[in-house]
């Protein structure tokens, strides 16, 4: 996988929009590809005049939205039976129901936040949203807004920080991973606390 990622970076100058489309699609569908860092690299190439911002933006955004839909429908058609099996366990039923209700109440906001700043948990949110029956229209609205913000911030960030793009990409990826891990830990802690309280 690491070799493939290096090859993808090397291909950005020649085939930028296609590479970014595929990277965004695969990462949003769940593959471990550093698309955020690749967008920063693309932004640096845009700043130097080697690629057009509009073309890369559209390609990346469309790829991300398709990848998100793949995850959502994987959850809708493959995750629902697993979700129901988990709910059948007495200890998990109530916490899972509460989590699903909270996601349903705030579906658009949850999806937007999982695109940016918590992009590391985006693929998981796609699966859970599909598995728990979140309306497709609400999920898609959140994806459209969240993915747009995500792509704009990283591409534009890459154009402004072109001379430091590699270091910035590593820092942002590490920071977002840490934020995502803290968010997951907090959510699990809250569910355990609620379960013990109830």
Secondary structure, 3 states (H helix, E strand, C coil): CHHHHHHHHHHHHHHHHHHHHHHHHHHHCCCCCCHHHHHHHHHHHHHCCCCCHHHHHHHHHHHHHHHHHHHHHHHHHHHHHHHHHHHCCHHHHHHHHHHHHHHHHCHHHHHHHHHCCCHHHHHHHHHHHHHCCCCHHHHHHHHHHHHHHHHHHHHHHHHHCHHHHHHHHHHHHHHHHHHHHHHHHHHHHHHHHHHHHC
